[in-house]
Amino acid sequence: MPNYQSLPPYEHGLPESLGVLLVNLGTPDAPTPAAVRRYLKQFLWDPRVVELPRPLWWLILNGFILRFRPARSARAYQKVWTDEGSPLLLRCEDIAASMQRQLSARLAGDVHVALGMSYGQPSIDAALDSLHAHNVRRIVTLPLYPQYSGTTTGSVFEDVTGSLGRRRWVPEFRFINHYHDAPGYIAALASSIRENWDQHGRGDRLLFSFHGVPREILDKGDPYHCHCHKTARLVAAALELDDSDWIITFQSRVGRAEWLRPYTDETIRQLGTEGLERLDVVCPGFSADCLETLEEIAIQNDELFRDSGGGELHYIPALNARDDHVAFLSRLIEKHVAGWPESSPDWSASETARALEKSRERALAMGAKR
C-alpha cells in the first residue's frame, strides 16, 4: 500500500489558511559544471520537456549531452551570476515577497506565498511542505509562464498534483495555466517598454523574442506558438506600432530538429547585415530575467548583431518585481480564489478563532489526541 504523507499531523482547532504556490523553471545551485550537470539531468529527463522514447533519450542524454554541455553552460552562467546567487532565483524571490505583502493586505484571511522550482532548489515539494507547515488547506498554483506550453505549465501541473496526491489530506486546489492575453499583463509589458524608451531612447525596430520549442510540439496541438503571437500582437497594439516596427522570433533552440521559426539568432544576424543602427529586444515569455535573457540575448546576440554589421542591440529587462507586474499577478490570484473564505470581506478572524477553539474542546472531550 502507498505510504501517504501525514505531515504536519492534523490538530483540531488550528486556523486554516490560503497558500499561493509560485513556480518557475529553476536554476543550478552554482555556476559550476557539476552543479549545472545535476540541474540539466533533472530538467532534460522530464518527459514533458523531451518526448523521445526513454531508452533512446537516456543514451543521448548521458552519452553525449551531459558529457559536454554542462561545462559550456557553466561558463554562460558565470557571466550573469551575482554575489547573492542565481539571477532567476533572486528575481523570483523578489516577486514572491512582493506578492506576499500585497495579498496579505488585500485578502481577508491568512495567506502564505511560497516559491518552488520545477528543477533545482527550492523544489516544488519543499515549497508545498512550507505551505503545509502553515496549515494551508487551500492552494492556488501560478506557474510564472504567461504563455501555456505542455513543456512548462503542463509539467508544473504534473509535479504539483503528483506531490499533493502523496499527501494523506489533499488540500483544495486551483491552477492558473496561462495569462498571455490578460489586460494587466499586456499593460505592464507596454508600460515597461515605454518607460525604457523614455529613459534610453527608441530603436529602429522592436523584436519580441520568446523561448522556442520543437516544431513537433506545435503540430501535436500545443497552443504555445499562438499564445506568443497574441501576446506580441497585443503589446504592439498597445504601443501603437505599425506592422513594420516589430518582429516576433523564437530563441534557445538546441539539436538538429526544426524548432519554431523564425529563429532569434538568424533574424538578428540578418538585421545586422542590413546595417540596422539599433535593435530593441524584449522577451515577454520570461517573467523574470535569467540566463536566456541576460546572457543569450544581452551578451551573445548583442555580439552577433555587432559582428554582423549592426549597431546597438538594446535589451529591455523582463518585468521582474515591477509594481505593476506584481499588482497584476496579485489580482490574478484574487480572481482565482473567489469563493474561498480568504476572498470574503465578511471573513472575521476573531469569530473564526472562537469557533475553532470550541471545536477543539469538543474534539478533545470525545477522545481526539490533538
C-alpha positions as CSV (number, residue, x, y, z in Angstrom):
1,M,0.0,0.0,0.0
2,P,1.2,3.6,-0.6
3,N,2.5,5.4,2.5
4,Y,0.7,8.7,2.3
5,Q,2.4,11.6,4.0
6,S,0.7,12.9,7.1
7,L,2.9,15.9,7.9
8,P,2.1,18.1,9.5
9,P,-0.1,16.0,11.8
10,Y,-3.7,17.0,12.0
11,E,-4.6,19.0,15.0
12,H,-8.1,20.2,16.0
13,G,-8.6,24.0,16.3
14,L,-5.8,25.2,14.2
15,P,-6.8,28.1,11.9
16,E,-6.7,27.2,8.2
17,S,-5.0,29.5,5.6
18,L,-4.6,30.0,1.9
19,G,-1.4,29.1,0.1
20,V,-0.1,30.6,-3.1
21,L,2.5,28.5,-4.9
22,L,4.6,30.3,-7.5
23,V,6.6,28.1,-9.8
24,N,9.4,28.8,-12.3
25,L,11.7,26.6,-14.3
26,G,14.7,26.5,-12.0
27,T,18.4,27.1,-11.8
28,P,21.6,25.3,-10.8
29,D,22.9,25.8,-7.3
30,A,26.1,27.3,-8.6
31,P,27.7,28.2,-11.9
32,T,29.9,25.1,-11.9
33,P,29.9,22.2,-14.3
34,A,29.0,19.7,-11.6
35,A,26.0,21.8,-10.4
36,V,24.9,22.5,-14.0
37,R,25.1,18.8,-14.8
38,R,22.8,17.9,-11.9
39,Y,20.3,20.6,-13.0
40,L,20.4,19.6,-16.7
41,K,20.0,15.9,-15.8
42,Q,16.8,16.6,-13.9
43,F,15.5,19.2,-16.4
44,L,16.2,17.2,-19.6
45,W,14.9,13.9,-18.2
46,D,11.4,15.3,-17.8
47,P,9.3,13.5,-20.4
48,R,7.3,16.7,-20.8
49,V,10.4,18.5,-22.0
50,V,11.8,15.8,-24.3
51,E,9.2,13.3,-25.6
52,L,11.6,10.8,-27.2
53,P,11.4,7.2,-26.0
54,R,13.2,6.9,-22.7
55,P,15.8,4.3,-23.6
56,L,16.9,6.2,-26.7
57,W,16.9,9.5,-24.8
58,W,18.8,8.1,-21.9
59,L,21.6,7.1,-24.3
60,I,21.7,10.6,-25.9
61,L,21.4,12.5,-22.6
62,N,24.0,10.5,-20.7
63,G,26.3,9.5,-23.5
64,F,26.6,12.9,-25.2
65,I,24.7,15.9,-23.8
66,L,25.7,15.6,-20.1
67,R,29.3,15.0,-21.1
68,F,29.8,18.2,-23.0
69,R,27.0,20.7,-22.3
70,P,27.5,21.3,-18.5
71,A,30.9,23.0,-18.9
72,R,29.7,25.2,-21.7
73,S,26.5,26.2,-19.8
74,A,28.5,26.8,-16.6
75,R,30.7,29.4,-18.4
76,A,27.5,31.1,-19.6
77,Y,26.1,31.1,-16.0
78,Q,29.3,32.6,-14.7
79,K,28.8,35.7,-16.9
80,V,25.5,36.6,-15.2
81,W,25.9,35.0,-11.7
82,T,25.7,37.6,-8.8
83,D,27.4,37.7,-5.4
84,E,24.0,36.8,-4.0
85,G,23.4,33.8,-6.3
86,S,21.3,33.0,-9.4
87,P,19.6,36.0,-11.1
88,L,16.5,34.0,-11.8
89,L,16.1,32.8,-8.2
90,L,16.7,36.2,-6.7
91,R,14.2,37.9,-9.0
92,C,11.6,35.2,-8.4
93,E,12.1,35.6,-4.6
94,D,11.5,39.3,-5.0
95,I,8.2,38.6,-6.8
96,A,7.1,36.2,-4.1
97,A,8.0,38.6,-1.3
98,S,6.1,41.5,-3.0
99,M,3.1,39.3,-3.6
100,Q,3.1,38.2,0.0
101,R,2.9,41.8,1.1
102,Q,0.2,42.7,-1.4
103,L,-2.0,39.6,-0.8
104,S,-1.7,39.9,2.9
105,A,-3.0,43.4,2.7
106,R,-5.8,42.7,0.2
107,L,-7.2,39.3,1.3
108,A,-9.3,38.8,4.4
109,G,-7.6,35.7,5.9
110,D,-4.0,34.4,6.3
111,V,-2.2,33.9,3.1
112,H,1.3,32.3,2.6
113,V,3.2,32.7,-0.7
114,A,5.9,30.0,-1.5
115,L,8.3,29.7,-4.4
116,G,9.1,26.4,-5.9
117,M,11.2,25.4,-8.9
118,S,10.5,22.6,-11.3
119,Y,14.2,21.7,-11.4
120,G,16.8,22.5,-8.7
121,Q,16.1,24.3,-5.5
122,P,13.8,25.3,-3.8
123,S,11.9,22.3,-5.1
124,I,8.1,22.1,-5.5
125,D,8.0,19.5,-2.7
126,A,9.9,21.8,-0.4
127,A,7.6,24.7,-1.2
128,L,4.5,22.6,-0.6
129,D,6.0,21.4,2.7
130,S,6.4,25.1,3.8
131,L,2.8,25.7,3.0
132,H,1.5,22.7,4.8
133,A,3.6,23.8,7.9
134,H,1.3,26.9,8.0
135,N,-1.8,24.6,7.9
136,V,-2.7,25.7,4.4
137,R,-5.9,23.9,3.3
138,R,-6.4,25.8,0.1
139,I,-3.7,26.2,-2.6
140,V,-3.7,28.1,-5.8
141,T,-0.7,27.4,-8.1
142,L,0.6,30.0,-10.5
143,P,3.3,28.9,-12.9
144,L,5.2,32.1,-13.9
145,Y,4.8,31.3,-17.6
146,P,2.4,33.7,-19.3
147,Q,2.1,31.5,-22.4
148,Y,0.9,27.9,-21.9
149,S,3.0,25.0,-23.1
150,G,2.9,21.4,-22.1
151,T,6.7,21.6,-21.7
152,T,6.5,24.1,-18.9
153,T,3.0,24.7,-17.4
154,G,1.9,21.2,-18.2
155,S,5.0,19.8,-16.4
156,V,4.3,22.0,-13.4
157,F,0.7,20.6,-13.1
158,E,2.0,17.1,-13.1
159,D,4.6,17.8,-10.5
160,V,2.3,19.7,-8.1
161,T,-0.6,17.3,-8.4
162,G,1.8,14.4,-8.0
163,S,3.2,15.9,-4.8
164,L,-0.3,16.7,-3.4
165,G,-1.5,13.2,-4.3
166,R,1.0,11.7,-2.0
167,R,-0.5,13.6,1.0
168,R,-3.0,12.0,3.3
169,W,-5.2,15.1,3.4
170,V,-5.3,16.6,0.0
171,P,-6.0,20.4,0.1
172,E,-8.5,22.2,-2.1
173,F,-6.6,23.1,-5.3
174,R,-6.8,25.6,-8.1
175,F,-4.4,26.0,-11.0
176,I,-3.8,29.0,-13.3
177,N,-2.4,27.8,-16.6
178,H,-1.9,31.0,-18.7
179,Y,-2.3,34.7,-18.7
180,H,-0.8,35.6,-22.1
181,D,-3.5,38.0,-23.1
182,A,-4.6,39.3,-19.7
183,P,-5.1,43.1,-19.9
184,G,-3.0,43.7,-16.8
185,Y,-0.1,41.7,-18.1
186,I,-0.2,43.4,-21.5
187,A,-0.4,46.8,-19.9
188,A,2.6,46.1,-17.7
189,L,4.7,45.0,-20.7
190,A,3.7,48.0,-22.7
191,S,4.5,50.3,-19.7
192,S,7.9,48.8,-19.2
193,I,8.8,49.3,-22.9
194,R,7.6,52.9,-22.9
195,E,9.5,53.7,-19.8
196,N,12.6,52.1,-21.2
197,W,12.2,54.2,-24.4
198,D,11.7,57.3,-22.4
199,Q,15.0,56.7,-20.5
200,H,17.2,55.2,-23.2
201,G,15.6,56.3,-26.5
202,R,13.8,54.1,-29.0
203,G,15.4,51.7,-31.5
204,D,14.7,51.3,-35.2
205,R,12.8,48.0,-34.6
206,L,11.3,46.1,-31.7
207,L,12.0,42.4,-31.6
208,F,9.8,40.1,-29.4
209,S,11.9,37.0,-28.6
210,F,10.2,34.0,-27.0
211,H,11.7,30.8,-25.9
212,G,11.5,28.2,-28.6
213,V,10.1,24.7,-28.6
214,P,10.4,21.9,-31.2
215,R,8.0,22.4,-34.2
216,E,6.7,18.9,-33.5
217,I,5.1,20.2,-30.3
218,L,3.0,22.7,-32.2
219,D,2.0,20.1,-34.7
220,K,0.8,17.9,-31.8
221,G,-1.6,20.6,-30.6
222,D,0.4,22.7,-28.1
223,P,-1.0,26.3,-28.0
224,Y,2.3,28.0,-27.1
225,H,3.0,29.3,-30.6
226,C,-0.4,31.0,-30.8
227,H,-0.2,32.4,-27.3
228,C,3.2,34.0,-28.1
229,H,1.9,35.6,-31.3
230,K,-1.2,37.0,-29.5
231,T,1.0,38.5,-26.7
232,A,3.3,40.3,-29.2
233,R,0.3,41.5,-31.2
234,L,-1.5,42.9,-28.2
235,V,1.6,44.7,-26.9
236,A,2.4,46.1,-30.3
237,A,-1.2,47.4,-30.5
238,A,-0.9,49.0,-27.0
239,L,2.3,50.7,-28.2
240,E,0.5,51.8,-31.4
241,L,3.3,50.2,-33.6
242,D,3.0,49.7,-37.3
243,D,3.5,46.1,-38.6
244,S,6.9,47.2,-39.9
245,D,8.0,48.3,-36.5
246,W,8.1,44.9,-34.8
247,I,9.1,41.3,-35.3
248,I,8.5,38.1,-33.4
249,T,11.1,35.3,-33.1
250,F,12.0,32.2,-31.1
251,Q,15.3,31.6,-29.3
252,S,17.3,29.0,-27.4
253,R,16.9,26.1,-29.9
254,V,19.1,23.0,-29.4
255,G,19.7,19.9,-31.5
256,R,19.0,19.3,-35.2
257,A,15.2,19.1,-35.2
258,E,13.2,22.0,-36.5
259,W,12.0,24.5,-33.8
260,L,9.5,27.3,-34.0
261,R,10.5,29.9,-36.6
262,P,11.8,32.5,-37.2
263,Y,14.9,31.9,-35.1
264,T,16.1,34.8,-33.0
265,D,19.8,34.5,-33.8
266,E,19.2,34.2,-37.6
267,T,16.9,37.2,-37.5
268,I,19.4,39.3,-35.5
269,R,22.2,38.3,-37.9
270,Q,20.1,39.3,-40.9
271,L,19.2,42.7,-39.3
272,G,22.9,43.2,-38.6
273,T,23.8,42.6,-42.2
274,E,21.2,45.2,-43.2
275,G,23.0,47.8,-41.2
276,L,20.3,48.4,-38.6
277,E,21.6,51.0,-36.2
278,R,19.7,50.0,-33.1
279,L,17.6,46.9,-32.3
280,D,15.4,46.8,-29.2
281,V,14.7,43.3,-27.8
282,V,12.1,42.3,-25.3
283,C,11.4,38.7,-24.0
284,P,7.7,38.7,-22.9
285,G,7.7,34.9,-22.2
286,F,10.1,35.3,-19.3
287,S,8.5,36.7,-16.1
288,A,11.9,37.2,-14.6
289,D,15.4,37.7,-16.1
290,C,17.5,34.6,-16.3
291,L,20.3,33.0,-18.3
292,E,18.3,33.2,-21.6
293,T,17.7,36.9,-21.3
294,L,20.8,38.2,-19.6
295,E,23.4,36.0,-21.3
296,E,21.8,34.7,-24.5
297,I,20.1,37.9,-25.6
298,A,22.0,40.7,-23.9
299,I,25.5,39.2,-24.4
300,Q,25.6,36.6,-27.1
301,N,23.1,38.1,-29.5
302,D,24.4,41.6,-28.9
303,E,27.8,40.4,-30.1
304,L,26.2,38.6,-33.0
305,F,24.4,41.8,-34.1
306,R,27.5,43.9,-33.9
307,D,29.7,41.3,-35.7
308,S,27.1,41.1,-38.5
309,G,27.3,44.9,-39.1
310,G,24.6,46.2,-36.8
311,G,24.9,49.0,-34.3
312,E,23.5,48.6,-30.8
313,L,21.3,45.8,-29.5
314,H,19.4,47.1,-26.5
315,Y,17.8,44.5,-24.2
316,I,14.6,45.7,-22.4
317,P,14.5,43.8,-19.0
318,A,11.8,41.4,-18.0
319,L,9.0,42.6,-15.7
320,N,10.6,41.0,-12.7
321,A,9.2,42.6,-9.5
322,R,7.9,45.8,-11.1
323,D,5.0,47.2,-9.1
324,D,2.5,46.9,-12.0
325,H,3.6,43.3,-12.7
326,V,3.2,42.2,-9.0
327,A,-0.1,44.1,-8.8
328,F,-1.4,42.2,-11.8
329,L,-0.2,38.8,-10.5
330,S,-1.8,39.5,-7.1
331,R,-5.1,40.5,-8.8
332,L,-4.9,37.3,-10.8
333,I,-4.6,35.3,-7.6
334,E,-7.6,37.2,-6.1
335,K,-9.7,36.4,-9.1
336,H,-8.9,32.6,-8.8
337,V,-9.6,32.4,-5.1
338,A,-13.1,33.8,-5.4
339,G,-15.5,31.9,-3.2
340,W,-12.8,30.7,-0.7
341,P,-13.0,32.2,2.8
342,E,-10.0,34.4,2.4
343,S,-11.6,36.2,-0.5
344,S,-14.7,37.2,1.5
345,P,-14.8,40.7,3.1
346,D,-17.2,39.1,5.7
347,W,-14.5,36.8,7.0
348,S,-13.8,37.5,10.7
349,A,-10.6,36.2,12.2
350,S,-11.8,36.6,15.8
351,E,-15.1,34.8,15.2
352,T,-13.3,32.0,13.4
353,A,-10.8,31.6,16.2
354,R,-13.6,31.3,18.8
355,A,-15.4,28.7,16.7
356,L,-12.2,26.7,16.2
357,E,-11.4,26.7,19.9
358,K,-14.9,25.4,20.7
359,S,-14.4,22.7,18.0
360,R,-11.1,21.7,19.5
361,E,-12.6,21.5,23.0
362,R,-15.4,19.2,21.7
363,A,-12.9,17.0,19.8
364,L,-10.6,16.6,22.8
365,A,-13.6,15.7,25.0
366,M,-14.6,13.0,22.5
367,G,-11.1,11.4,22.7
368,A,-9.1,13.2,20.0
369,K,-5.3,13.1,20.5
370,R,-4.7,16.6,19.2
